[in-house]
Amino acid sequence: MPDKLLKYSAWSLLRGALSGHRNWPPAWRDATPPAKADVIIIGGGGHGLATAYYLAKNHGITDVAVLERGWIGGGNTGRNTTIVRSNYLFPESARLYDFSLKLYEGLSQDLNFNIMLSQRALVMLAHSRHDLDSMSRWANAMRMNGIAAELLNRDQVAGMAPALDMSPTARLPVMGGFAQRRAGTARHDAVAWGYARAASALGVRIIQNCEVRRFVQESGKVVGVETNHGRIRADRIGIAAAGHSSVIAKLAGFRLPVTSYALQAMVSEPIKPILDTVVLSPGTGAYVSQSDKGEIVLGAMLDLFPSYAQRGSFAVKQAIIAAALALFPCFSRLQLLRQWAGIVDVVHDSSPIIGPTPIPGLYINCGWGTGGFKAIPVGGWTFAHVLATGKSHALAEPFQLERFMTGRLIDEAAASGIAH
Ligand SMILES: Cc1cc2nc3c(=O)[nH]c(=O)nc-3n(C[C@H](O)[C@H](O)[C@H](O)COP(=O)(O)OP(=O)(O)OC[C@H]3O[C@@H](n4cnc5c(N)ncnc54)[C@H](O)[C@@H]3O)c2cc1C
């Protein structure tokens, strides 16, 4: 039975306050595993939950079970540095990610849940003439794709991030850069919780601590899964398991062109507001922002070796702290509060895979690598479309698994480099 959704509003807040905040209903229903569902989604991260929500909302398919082996949002969705943007180079990627950003712009209203979207701009730093040249190509490509981008000179960069070291002796000289003003950050937990709440209200079952261990196949078709809570049958099954996609593909009997790496991030102790934009230095792989709580958030490049250990290597940690402090020497006395990593699913062209697998009845959404948080709305929207209709959504058409056979890669890895 669908939950009755309590509409969050100033009035409900007041009512909650008057009752001492003791009567808030749970935001979503912790469901028990059914024996059968129309659709099973493996993975309760942002992509899995958004898929369930759009299956129910856009396609009227509400008999959906989201199976999450841990807790929802406990994978990369709750581990990322929360940057949203659509500054890609190729038209296929620009269309996909800008649709996502547009959905993000209306998501708090749509979900009736504050996802704390903050369009504080993303500034890419150019440290050399070569960076300046490639950034003007990049910004021009964005404009040709209908996405606003602004080339910045040195003074404009300094104006947007006054804490940057712009002195003549700076170890990483800043010669200019470019900005996407609509880019920024959103609260990652809120995105997972908002989708979970809205999906649950439409009748979706969210089942935590439920690990998929095997597929049930009949006549070559996938017809269900075996979990630690028993067997669940379904007409269609979607995988949205990020860094563990190839492990699950192996259970089903096919291989994915995905390599899993640890990607790490860290935050300092909280300080007063000092940085109100996101600063990314593609030359070093470091990027820096300040969270709403005041922590300085540092993001990094991938670890250089495949791994499922959610720790992150010391070498990358050291390189990223060194780069961030070269950019912002004023942060050098901050205490590091937390460091963590997530396992990301990297595809050779750094573009996602959204569509059918070689196994009938089984579909996959993966390959978002280091940059799938910003893509949660569009990943869910397009994955729900293929699960509901059996046909690829126009935005997802170029991102099929078969591109690795036809060679029609969308090589954002080579084009726009670091992909957070
Ligand atoms: C440190 C870091 C920084 C990042 N920064 C950014 C950023 O700034 N911007 C951006 O756009 N992206 C960023 N990303 C990438 C982004 O977080 C991911 O691409 C995105 O969250 C993927 O979402 P998902 O729902 O596919 O995966 P996840 O959130 O990882 O969800 C997959 C879920 O599948 C579950 N699962 C796995 N195996 C099974 C099984 N057998 N049975 C049941 N469940 C299973 C897992 O427990 C997990 O909860 C970052 C990632 C990391 C790690």
The ligand as an ORCA input file, in Angstrom:
! r2SCAN-3c Opt
* xyz 0 1
  C      34.683     10.595     -3.290
  C      33.694     10.752     -4.427
  C      33.437     12.020     -4.933
  C      32.507     12.178     -5.966
  N      32.190     13.442     -6.345
  C      31.218     13.633     -7.270
  C      30.778     14.949     -7.571
  O      31.231     15.924     -6.981
  N      29.812     15.090     -8.527
  C      29.278     14.028     -9.182
  O      28.446     14.222    -10.061
  N      29.632     12.762     -8.871
  C      30.597     12.535     -7.926
  N      30.959     11.258     -7.577
  C      30.358     10.116     -8.284
  C      28.973      9.817     -7.762
  O      28.973      9.759     -6.356
  C      28.460      8.484     -8.305
  O      28.642      8.428     -9.714
  C      26.982      8.309     -8.020
  O      26.697      8.540     -6.666
  C      26.546      6.909     -8.404
  O      25.249      6.711     -7.904
  P      24.637      5.248     -7.931
  O      23.273      5.341     -7.409
  O      24.860      4.683     -9.299
  O      25.620      4.424     -6.995
  P      25.670      4.193     -5.408
  O      25.221      5.395     -4.670
  O      27.041      3.671     -5.101
  O      24.577      3.072     -5.200
  C      24.781      1.740     -5.588
  C      24.221      0.887     -4.494
  O      24.238     -0.490     -4.922
  C      24.351     -1.263     -3.762
  N      24.740     -2.627     -4.108
  C      25.921     -3.057     -4.615
  N      25.896     -4.389     -4.778
  C      24.665     -4.807     -4.404
  C      24.024     -6.084     -4.342
  N      24.651     -7.205     -4.704
  N      22.735     -6.147     -3.878
  C      22.059     -5.020     -3.509
  N      22.643     -3.798     -3.535
  C      23.922     -3.685     -3.980
  C      25.407     -0.523     -2.954
  O      25.350     -0.873     -1.575
  C      25.047      0.940     -3.223
  O      24.285      1.527     -2.189
  C      31.884     11.053     -6.542
  C      32.153      9.771     -6.041
  C      33.039      9.624     -4.975
  C      33.305      8.250     -4.435
*
